[in-house]
Amino acid sequence: MRTIAALLISGVLTSGAVLAADAAAGQAVYAKSCKGCHGADGTANPAMAKMMKVDMKALGSADVQAESDADMKAVITNGKGKMKPIASVTGASVDNVVAYVRTLKK
């Protein structure tokens, strides 16, 4: 009985780890789909900000990092202000990008 319980607990813990967001994978997606506007290190591309006439906050700033994961996902998938939805980032990739953005915290 203990063996079965241990296997069940181990399986649950392992499946949770598999489902966890992957910041390294998120970095690759970010580099392809986000860095053009948000910069390689999460600081805004000044030319893009000027062209769009917006004040882009650094993704590592306290303001951005205070956003919930759900709010960040909504911005990626639905857009916000002048930022359009990023149609090429879907499914687990959205979670991975959020995990990567969390690594930019200053």
C-alpha positions in Angstrom: 0.0 0.0 0.0 2.8 2.4 0.8 4.5 1.6 -2.5 1.3 2.5 -4.4 0.9 5.7 -2.4 4.5 6.7 -3.0 4.2 6.0 -6.8 1.0 8.1 -7.0 2.6 11.0 -5.1 5.8 10.7 -7.3 3.7 10.7 -10.4 1.8 13.8 -9.4 5.0 15.7 -8.5 6.6 14.6 -11.7 3.7 15.7 -13.9 3.6 19.1 -12.2 7.3 19.6 -13.0 6.6 18.7 -16.7 3.8 21.2 -16.8 5.8 24.0 -15.3 6.8 26.9 -17.5 10.2 26.9 -19.1 12.0 30.2 -18.9 14.8 29.0 -21.3 12.2 28.1 -23.9 10.4 31.4 -23.2 13.7 33.3 -23.9 13.8 31.7 -27.4 10.2 32.7 -28.1 10.8 36.2 -26.7 13.9 36.6 -28.9 11.8 35.7 -32.0 8.5 37.5 -31.2 9.1 40.2 -28.6 12.6 41.7 -28.6 12.0 43.8 -31.7 9.8 46.1 -29.5 10.9 45.3 -26.0 14.6 44.9 -26.6 16.9 42.0 -26.0 17.1 42.6 -22.3 13.5 43.8 -21.7 14.2 47.5 -22.0 12.2 49.1 -24.6 13.5 49.7 -28.1 13.7 53.5 -28.1 13.0 53.8 -31.9 9.9 51.6 -31.6 8.6 53.6 -28.6 9.2 56.9 -30.4 7.5 55.6 -33.6 4.5 54.3 -31.7 4.5 57.5 -29.4 4.3 55.4 -26.3 6.2 55.1 -23.1 7.3 51.5 -22.8 8.2 50.3 -19.3 11.2 48.0 -18.9 9.9 44.4 -18.4 12.1 44.0 -15.4 10.7 47.1 -13.7 8.7 46.9 -10.5 5.5 48.0 -12.2 5.6 45.3 -14.8 6.8 42.6 -12.4 3.9 43.5 -10.1 1.5 42.3 -12.8 0.1 38.8 -12.3 1.0 36.0 -14.6 -2.6 36.0 -15.8 -2.4 39.7 -16.6 0.9 39.2 -18.5 -0.6 36.3 -20.5 -3.6 38.5 -21.4 -1.4 41.3 -22.7 0.5 38.7 -24.9 -2.6 37.1 -26.2 -5.0 40.1 -26.4 -2.7 43.1 -26.7 -2.9 46.3 -24.6 -3.0 49.9 -25.7 -1.1 50.1 -29.0 0.4 46.7 -28.6 -1.4 44.2 -30.8 -1.9 40.5 -29.8 1.0 38.3 -30.6 -0.7 35.7 -32.6 2.5 33.6 -33.1 2.8 33.0 -29.3 0.2 30.5 -28.1 -0.4 27.7 -25.7 2.6 26.7 -23.5 4.7 29.3 -25.2 2.8 32.1 -23.5 3.5 30.6 -20.1 7.2 30.2 -21.1 7.5 33.8 -22.2 5.9 35.0 -18.9 8.4 32.7 -17.0 11.3 34.4 -19.0 10.0 37.9 -18.3 10.0 37.0 -14.6 13.8 36.4 -14.9 14.3 40.0 -16.0 13.2 41.3 -12.5 15.6 44.0 -11.3 
